[in-house]
Amino acid sequence: MIENSPYKVVRGSAGQSLSFYLEDCIEGMKRNLRSKTVNVVVTSPPYNIGIKYGKHDDNLPKLKYLEWMQEFGREIFRVLKDDGSFFLNIGNTPKDQWIAWDVAQSLRDEFHLQNVIHWIKSIAIRKEDVGNYPNIVGDVAVGHFKPIVSKRFLNDCHEYIFHFTKSGETKLEKLSIGVPYQDKTNIGRWKNATSDNRDRGNTWFIPYETIQNKNERPHPATYPSKLPEMCIRLHGLGRKKKLMAVDPFLGIGATALASLKLGVSFAGFEIDKQYMDEAIARVLAMKKQQLYVHPT
């Protein structure tokens, strides 16, 4: 990485550096990141649905928006290592269910779409549909969502995480985010089932943290830090030394927090000073709490 006067650099307890750049991500990556130096990108761009950001116009003409996403994608392709992973979180609106797939399609010339992950924000499960699982004793309804008052549209309880790679051949560490078997008799029954840990699959239940007022989340469109943490872990920590993560749309720093926790170096880009300062404050608060967890 080329250090070109970052807005702020934070040193992590694992010896990694987290660099924050107060500038446009495309120009910023061109100036500050060398080609093929980034292991993993986790980000969520503006959806172009009229959200009131501080500095960004979220009402671009659709063609212009998709052209911007293509330019952004080409720069990600340049900085990403050949075996790197690019995790892109994006959702739709009730009136336009094509947004996420239009953006994914705009990146098709550069990337292979290796996995499509569904980020489940809220889910309701009836006991009668579960079967004979002793740990589930009744109906379950967990998570948070924004209710949609409509006779046409269902409440939107999920978003996509598109996992792009350069070749479609990037090996992952699936069991690093694995889950225990409900039926323990599976352990040892199958060749690969050597422990109580199985592939989670492509549905990830990650709820938002409960907040009491909107001032606790001063960004209009963010995701929980557990989401980028799981993406980075899935890409792999144990077999890669000096891992480098990037979030081109930093927001209030969810990917930075995950990188600090995991001992991963990081670069983030943001055009809004208010969001940038909040992201740095959150990182410094986590550092003070010494929450670094060495990957095993």
GUDREN-522029 format. One record per residue (C-alpha): residue number from 1; residue in one letter; chain; x, y, z. Coordinates in nm, 3 decimals. Last residue first. Layout:
     n   res   chain        px        py        pz
   NUM     A       A         X         Y         Z
...
//
This chain:
     n   res   chain        px        py        pz
   296     T       A    -0.730    -1.977     1.549
   295     P       A    -0.781    -1.608     1.472
   294     H       A    -0.643    -1.371     1.736
   293     V       A    -0.931    -1.176     1.889
   292     Y       A    -0.861    -0.805     1.938
   291     L       A    -1.119    -0.656     2.176
   290     Q       A    -0.876    -0.436     2.366
   289     Q       A    -1.146    -0.206     2.511
   288     K       A    -0.938     0.096     2.414
   287     K       A    -0.912    -0.041     2.062
   286     M       A    -1.291    -0.065     2.045
   285     A       A    -1.325     0.299     2.147
   284     L       A    -1.058     0.402     1.897
   283     V       A    -1.244     0.218     1.619
   282     R       A    -1.576     0.379     1.714
   281     A       A    -1.418     0.725     1.719
   280     I       A    -1.259     0.661     1.379
   279     A       A    -1.594     0.564     1.229
   278     E       A    -1.766     0.868     1.384
   277     D       A    -1.498     1.098     1.244
   276     M       A    -1.540     0.947     0.899
   275     Y       A    -1.920     0.975     0.910
   274     Q       A    -1.895     1.345     0.995
   273     K       A    -1.617     1.401     0.743
   272     D       A    -1.828     1.269     0.454
   271     I       A    -1.625     1.160     0.150
   270     E       A    -1.525     0.818     0.287
   269     F       A    -1.249     0.571     0.207
   268     G       A    -1.121     0.287     0.424
   267     A       A    -0.792     0.101     0.436
   266     F       A    -0.733    -0.195     0.666
   265     S       A    -0.474    -0.425     0.818
   264     V       A    -0.625    -0.733     0.983
   263     G       A    -0.593    -0.825     1.351
   262     L       A    -0.943    -0.975     1.366
   261     K       A    -1.099    -0.715     1.597
   260     L       A    -0.938    -0.424     1.413
   259     S       A    -1.058    -0.560     1.078
   258     A       A    -1.414    -0.606     1.208
   257     L       A    -1.419    -0.250     1.341
   256     A       A    -1.287    -0.116     1.010
   255     T       A    -1.556    -0.311     0.825
   254     A       A    -1.829    -0.150     1.038
   253     G       A    -1.675     0.198     1.005
   252     I       A    -1.933     0.472     1.018
   251     G       A    -1.966     0.497     0.642
   250     L       A    -1.654     0.342     0.490
   249     F       A    -1.762     0.320     0.127
   248     P       A    -1.437     0.191    -0.030
   247     D       A    -1.394    -0.070     0.245
   246     V       A    -1.057    -0.244     0.219
   245     A       A    -0.898    -0.545     0.388
   244     M       A    -0.530    -0.647     0.389
   243     L       A    -0.415    -0.976     0.543
   242     K       A    -0.060    -0.978     0.673
   241     K       A    -0.034    -1.355     0.657
   240     K       A    -0.296    -1.572     0.486
   239     R       A    -0.359    -1.937     0.576
   238     G       A    -0.529    -1.874     0.910
   237     L       A    -0.734    -1.572     0.809
   236     G       A    -0.968    -1.688     0.537
   235     H       A    -1.224    -1.549     0.294
   234     L       A    -1.489    -1.677     0.533
   233     R       A    -1.330    -1.493     0.826
   232     I       A    -1.330    -1.169     0.628
   231     C       A    -1.695    -1.214     0.528
   230     M       A    -1.797    -1.308     0.882
   229     E       A    -1.631    -0.997     1.023
   228     P       A    -1.787    -0.788     0.747
   227     L       A    -2.135    -0.896     0.867
   226     K       A    -2.056    -0.893     1.240
   225     S       A    -1.990    -0.519     1.212
   224     P       A    -2.364    -0.464     1.173
   223     Y       A    -2.472    -0.285     0.852
   222     T       A    -2.522     0.080     0.767
   221     A       A    -2.768     0.300     0.583
   220     P       A    -2.883     0.628     0.740
   219     H       A    -2.562     0.693     0.936
   218     P       A    -2.576     0.836     1.287
   217     R       A    -2.671     0.503     1.454
   216     E       A    -2.701     0.585     1.826
   215     N       A    -2.860     0.916     1.729
   214     K       A    -3.151     0.716     1.587
   213     N       A    -3.286     0.637     1.934
   212     Q       A    -3.306     0.338     2.168
   211     I       A    -3.092     0.100     1.964
   210     T       A    -3.114    -0.278     1.921
   209     E       A    -2.817    -0.424     1.735
   208     Y       A    -2.909    -0.520     1.381
   207     P       A    -2.968    -0.888     1.322
   206     I       A    -2.729    -1.118     1.135
   205     F       A    -2.895    -1.438     1.012
   204     W       A    -2.672    -1.562     0.731
   203     T       A    -2.818    -1.774     0.451
   202     N       A    -2.548    -1.897     0.210
   201     G       A    -2.444    -2.214     0.388
   200     R       A    -2.326    -2.249     0.747
   199     D       A    -2.085    -2.531     0.657
   198     R       A    -2.066    -2.767     0.953
   197     N       A    -1.902    -2.779     1.293
   196     D       A    -1.939    -3.054     1.552
   195     S       A    -1.627    -3.232     1.435
   194     T       A    -1.515    -3.490     1.177
   193     A       A    -1.805    -3.441     0.936
   192     N       A    -1.597    -3.452     0.618
   191     K       A    -1.626    -3.828     0.562
   190     W       A    -1.988    -3.845     0.674
   189     R       A    -2.128    -4.035     0.970
   188     G       A    -1.853    -3.907     1.200
   187     I       A    -2.068    -3.625     1.334
   186     N       A    -2.409    -3.657     1.170
   185     T       A    -2.539    -3.824     1.486
   184     K       A    -2.519    -3.480     1.648
   183     D       A    -2.843    -3.370     1.480
   182     Q       A    -2.851    -2.992     1.527
   181     Y       A    -2.497    -2.980     1.390
   180     P       A    -2.291    -2.688     1.516
   179     V       A    -2.238    -2.380     1.295
   178     G       A    -1.952    -2.278     1.066
   177     I       A    -1.800    -1.934     1.030
   176     S       A    -1.439    -2.055     1.022
   175     L       A    -1.582    -2.377     0.875
   174     K       A    -1.607    -2.220     0.530
   173     E       A    -1.243    -2.123     0.497
   172     L       A    -1.261    -2.024     0.131
   171     K       A    -1.076    -2.118    -0.186
   170     T       A    -1.092    -1.868    -0.472
   169     E       A    -1.173    -2.045    -0.799
   168     G       A    -1.440    -1.815    -0.947
   167     S       A    -1.161    -1.648    -1.141
   166     K       A    -1.148    -1.283    -1.033
   165     T       A    -1.376    -1.316    -0.733
   164     F       A    -1.717    -1.174    -0.642
   163     H       A    -1.922    -1.264    -0.336
   162     F       A    -2.258    -1.086    -0.361
   161     I       A    -2.412    -1.014    -0.022
   160     Y       A    -2.784    -0.970    -0.076
   159     E       A    -3.044    -0.816     0.153
   158     H       A    -3.314    -0.961     0.377
   157     C       A    -3.627    -0.886     0.578
   156     D       A    -3.825    -0.671     0.333
   155     N       A    -4.183    -0.668     0.463
   154     L       A    -4.402    -0.796     0.181
   153     F       A    -4.532    -0.568    -0.091
   152     R       A    -4.869    -0.523    -0.259
   151     K       A    -5.119    -0.446     0.019
   150     S       A    -4.874    -0.200     0.168
   149     V       A    -4.747    -0.065     0.499
   148     I       A    -4.386    -0.184     0.490
   147     P       A    -4.244    -0.245     0.836
   146     K       A    -3.873    -0.167     0.876
   145     F       A    -3.697    -0.482     0.996
   144     H       A    -3.538    -0.619     1.312
   143     G       A    -3.449    -0.968     1.428
   142     V       A    -3.627    -1.265     1.585
   141     A       A    -3.959    -1.448     1.559
   140     V       A    -3.951    -1.806     1.691
   139     D       A    -4.251    -2.029     1.761
   138     G       A    -4.201    -2.270     2.047
   137     V       A    -3.971    -2.521     2.215
   136     I       A    -3.669    -2.510     1.986
   135     N       A    -3.379    -2.677     2.168
   134     P       A    -3.553    -3.017     2.151
   133     Y       A    -3.553    -3.025     1.768
   132     N       A    -3.827    -3.256     1.643
   131     G       A    -3.952    -3.072     1.337
   130     V       A    -3.913    -2.707     1.257
   129     D       A    -4.236    -2.633     1.069
   128     E       A    -4.465    -2.695     1.369
   127     K       A    -4.252    -2.462     1.579
   126     R       A    -4.327    -2.173     1.346
   125     I       A    -4.029    -1.975     1.222
   124     A       A    -4.018    -1.597     1.176
   123     I       A    -3.705    -1.429     1.042
   122     S       A    -3.539    -1.091     1.058
   121     K       A    -3.222    -0.941     0.913
   120     I       A    -3.132    -1.233     0.686
   119     W       A    -2.824    -1.153     0.476
   118     H       A    -2.859    -1.382     0.176
   117     I       A    -2.528    -1.488     0.023
   116     V       A    -2.472    -1.527    -0.350
   115     N       A    -2.142    -1.701    -0.418
   114     Q       A    -1.877    -1.708    -0.692
   113     L       A    -2.003    -1.425    -0.913
   112     H       A    -1.705    -1.406    -1.147
   111     F       A    -1.574    -1.056    -1.197
   110     E       A    -1.474    -0.793    -1.452
   109     D       A    -1.736    -0.805    -1.728
   108     R       A    -2.006    -0.907    -1.478
   107     L       A    -1.975    -0.598    -1.260
   106     S       A    -2.276    -0.417    -1.412
   105     Q       A    -2.478    -0.738    -1.372
   104     A       A    -2.426    -0.728    -0.996
   103     V       A    -2.545    -0.366    -0.991
   102     D       A    -2.856    -0.453    -1.193
   101     W       A    -2.911    -0.754    -0.965
   100     A       A    -2.913    -0.541    -0.653
    99     I       A    -3.143    -0.280    -0.805
    98     W       A    -3.387    -0.519    -0.976
    97     Q       A    -3.657    -0.534    -0.706
    96     D       A    -3.762    -0.176    -0.771
    95     K       A    -4.090    -0.078    -0.607
    94     P       A    -4.028    -0.268    -0.283
    93     T       A    -3.670    -0.140    -0.268
    92     N       A    -3.362    -0.351    -0.330
    91     G       A    -3.051    -0.456    -0.141
    90     I       A    -2.674    -0.438    -0.159
    89     N       A    -2.377    -0.588     0.020
    88     L       A    -2.071    -0.645    -0.199
    87     F       A    -1.807    -0.895    -0.086
    86     F       A    -1.494    -0.889    -0.303
    85     S       A    -1.260    -1.180    -0.242
    84     G       A    -0.895    -1.213    -0.338
    83     D       A    -0.717    -1.500    -0.513
    82     D       A    -0.580    -1.279    -0.793
    81     K       A    -0.518    -0.997    -0.548
    80     L       A    -0.760    -0.706    -0.559
    79     V       A    -0.632    -0.355    -0.641
    78     R       A    -0.716    -0.364    -1.012
    77     F       A    -1.047    -0.549    -0.980
    76     I       A    -1.164    -0.298    -0.719
    75     E       A    -1.080    -0.018    -0.963
    74     R       A    -1.280    -0.185    -1.238
    73     G       A    -1.572    -0.231    -0.999
    72     F       A    -1.584     0.140    -0.913
    71     E       A    -1.594     0.228    -1.282
    70     Q       A    -1.876    -0.024    -1.331
    69     M       A    -2.063     0.111    -1.027
    68     W       A    -2.035     0.463    -1.169
    67     E       A    -2.173     0.340    -1.501
    66     L       A    -2.459     0.184    -1.305
    65     Y       A    -2.537     0.516    -1.137
    64     K       A    -2.519     0.706    -1.465
    63     L       A    -2.763     0.461    -1.624
    62     K       A    -2.999     0.492    -1.326
    61     P       A    -3.005     0.871    -1.323
    60     L       A    -2.849     0.969    -0.990
    59     N       A    -3.070     1.018    -0.686
    58     D       A    -2.840     0.926    -0.396
    57     D       A    -2.644     1.251    -0.413
    56     H       A    -2.362     1.201    -0.161
    55     K       A    -2.243     1.449     0.103
    54     G       A    -2.459     1.405     0.416
    53     Y       A    -2.664     1.110     0.299
    52     K       A    -3.039     1.143     0.257
    51     I       A    -3.137     0.812     0.099
    50     G       A    -3.294     0.864    -0.244
    49     I       A    -3.280     0.507    -0.376
    48     N       A    -2.938     0.509    -0.543
    47     Y       A    -2.827     0.200    -0.347
    46     P       A    -2.521     0.371    -0.198
    45     P       A    -2.234     0.122    -0.188
    44     S       A    -2.196    -0.154     0.071
    43     T       A    -1.846    -0.281     0.133
    42     V       A    -1.620    -0.573     0.208
    41     V       A    -1.302    -0.600     0.003
    40     V       A    -1.057    -0.882     0.073
    39     N       A    -0.697    -0.962     0.000
    38     V       A    -0.577    -0.625    -0.131
    37     T       A    -0.233    -0.573    -0.289
    36     K       A    -0.301    -0.666    -0.653
    35     S       A    -0.241    -0.317    -0.794
    34     R       A    -0.110    -0.053    -0.555
    33     L       A    -0.345     0.143    -0.332
    32     N       A    -0.323     0.513    -0.244
    31     R       A    -0.371     0.728    -0.551
    30     K       A    -0.598     0.503    -0.758
    29     M       A    -0.780     0.390    -0.444
    28     G       A    -0.850     0.751    -0.350
    27     E       A    -0.970     0.844    -0.697
    26     I       A    -1.225     0.565    -0.688
    25     C       A    -1.304     0.603    -0.317
    24     D       A    -1.364     0.977    -0.311
    23     E       A    -1.172     1.132    -0.023
    22     L       A    -1.125     1.138     0.353
    21     Y       A    -0.885     0.843     0.371
    20     F       A    -0.862     0.627     0.683
    19     S       A    -0.571     0.392     0.738
    18     L       A    -0.588     0.098     0.981
    17     S       A    -0.246    -0.043     1.059
    16     Q       A    -0.171    -0.392     1.190
    15     G       A     0.054    -0.468     1.485
    14     A       A    -0.193    -0.706     1.653
    13     S       A    -0.292    -0.435     1.901
    12     G       A    -0.405    -0.217     1.612
    11     R       A    -0.240     0.103     1.498
    10     V       A    -0.477     0.377     1.386
     9     V       A    -0.394     0.603     1.093
     8     K       A    -0.597     0.916     1.021
     7     Y       A    -0.676     1.146     0.728
     6     P       A    -0.433     0.950     0.516
     5     S       A    -0.140     1.143     0.367
     4     N       A    -0.051     0.916     0.075
     3     E       A     0.070     0.586     0.228
     2     I       A     0.115     0.357    -0.072
     1     M       A     0.000     0.000     0.000
//
